[in-house]
Amino acid sequence: MSKNPLHPATGCVWYGEETYLMQGATQVPVVHSVSYGYEDVDEWLAVALGEKPGHIYGRNTNPTVHAFEEKVRLLEGAEAATSASTGMGIISSTLFTLLSPGQRVVSVKDTYGGTNVIFTEFLPRFNIEVMLCDTTDHDQIEAEIAKGCDVVYLESPTNPTTKVVNIARLSKAAHKVGATVVVDNTFATPINQNPLQLGADLVLHSATKFLGGHADALGGVICGSAGLIAQIYHYREINGATLHPMAAYLLLRGMKTLELRIRQQNASALKIAQYLESHPAVEQVFYPGLATHSGHEIASEQMRGFGGMMSFMLKENTFDAVRRFVPRLQHAHAAANLGAVETIVGPPATTSHVECTPEERAAMGIPESLIRYSTGIENTDDLIADLEQALAIF
Ligand SMILES: *Cc1c(COP(=O)(O)O)cnc(C)c1O
């Protein structure tokens, strides 16, 4: 095994790869076998009891899935990792593992749409108190944490207006009351941000997005201490939201270029955000790399790069403006996804916040003309030229 830690670019390529290579293969095999046979019953027992490494049954663990978990674990600098079939699979497993009736969770209003549904619809059914704070009001979040809670759940930057929360500050506040801190690091990726180093207890990803990077596989992953990960793994093996070995292989392969892709996306997104900010048809650009962004200072402290995600609001603040503008883009998929090699655009009105009324979206600070822009790895000048010709109608 290679010495750790490696430079992230090297780690993306080599971490987790070496454990399961067989017969000289240079790539991790996709192991489709559901079960694993043992001639020695005592060895079988030792593996089943977790005393020896190995695999028993595919809903629990799998070699290809394990290689993927190892790659993410090492990039996040964690003791342990486990995975699930989707980002929501790992988020729901985590929240239902960590919370019991009568307990309290403090989070922010701008979490991912699916996460927000768990907070507003499902956890209250189990008599779990949910407090959702204004995402950028750190004094309020701190005050709510200080009242006592069991879990603090954060996301940074958030979807779709890229709000930034101070992970170190809120982790400190959480630990004072004995709460466990969970951070959704999907937008930042381990290349730009390592929440565990900032004080969080658990860091999770929708691997469907930047980690896989090719919009062809779903997955979720979480990293943290061996004790916490064992509890989440135990719940996930029983609820059955297991990551498929073929998806794990695609994610593993996609991750080999993660550092390269993120470096390109960081650089492109900053230039594009600056271009859009200066365009007369654009009212406002939300990108943590811009000095005008409310979270720029915190982002500069806790992130190594500002990521590929941004959103912008048109001067003509109507959904009709979005309807006319989006189809004009040549080098962008109009789709409900993000984090891929292709640039992807989507208005929150049709994607993350489709279930809200225009009034509700406005109350959440999401204007009708907001467009979420996930920067791909295309040539930066091509992307700017594409935006230029599409914005020419205004
Ligand atoms: C997409 C996404 C999720 C959910 O992931 P799935 O793989 O679609 O279940 C969670 N958090 C964030 C920030 C996301 O963008």
PDBQT file of the ligand as one rigid body, heavy atoms in Angstrom, charges set to zero:
ROOT
HETATM    1  C1  LIG A 401     -28.154  15.456  -5.146  1.00  0.00    +0.000 C 
HETATM    2  C2  LIG A 401     -27.856  15.829  -3.747  1.00  0.00    +0.000 A 
HETATM    3  C3  LIG A 401     -28.237  14.985  -2.681  1.00  0.00    +0.000 A 
HETATM    4  C4  LIG A 401     -28.995  13.701  -2.898  1.00  0.00    +0.000 C 
HETATM    5  O1  LIG A 401     -28.261  12.763  -3.610  1.00  0.00    +0.000 OA
HETATM    6  P1  LIG A 401     -28.912  11.603  -4.500  1.00  0.00    +0.000 P 
HETATM    7  O2  LIG A 401     -27.731  10.816  -4.924  1.00  0.00    +0.000 OA
HETATM    8  O3  LIG A 401     -29.668  12.242  -5.624  1.00  0.00    +0.000 OA
HETATM    9  O4  LIG A 401     -29.835  10.834  -3.600  1.00  0.00    +0.000 OA
HETATM   10  C5  LIG A 401     -27.887  15.383  -1.401  1.00  0.00    +0.000 A 
HETATM   11  N1  LIG A 401     -27.242  16.543  -1.155  1.00  0.00    +0.000 NA
HETATM   12  C6  LIG A 401     -26.878  17.379  -2.141  1.00  0.00    +0.000 A 
HETATM   13  C7  LIG A 401     -26.163  18.639  -1.823  1.00  0.00    +0.000 C 
HETATM   14  C8  LIG A 401     -27.170  17.053  -3.474  1.00  0.00    +0.000 A 
HETATM   15  O5  LIG A 401     -26.823  17.891  -4.459  1.00  0.00    +0.000 OA
ENDROOT
TORSDOF 0
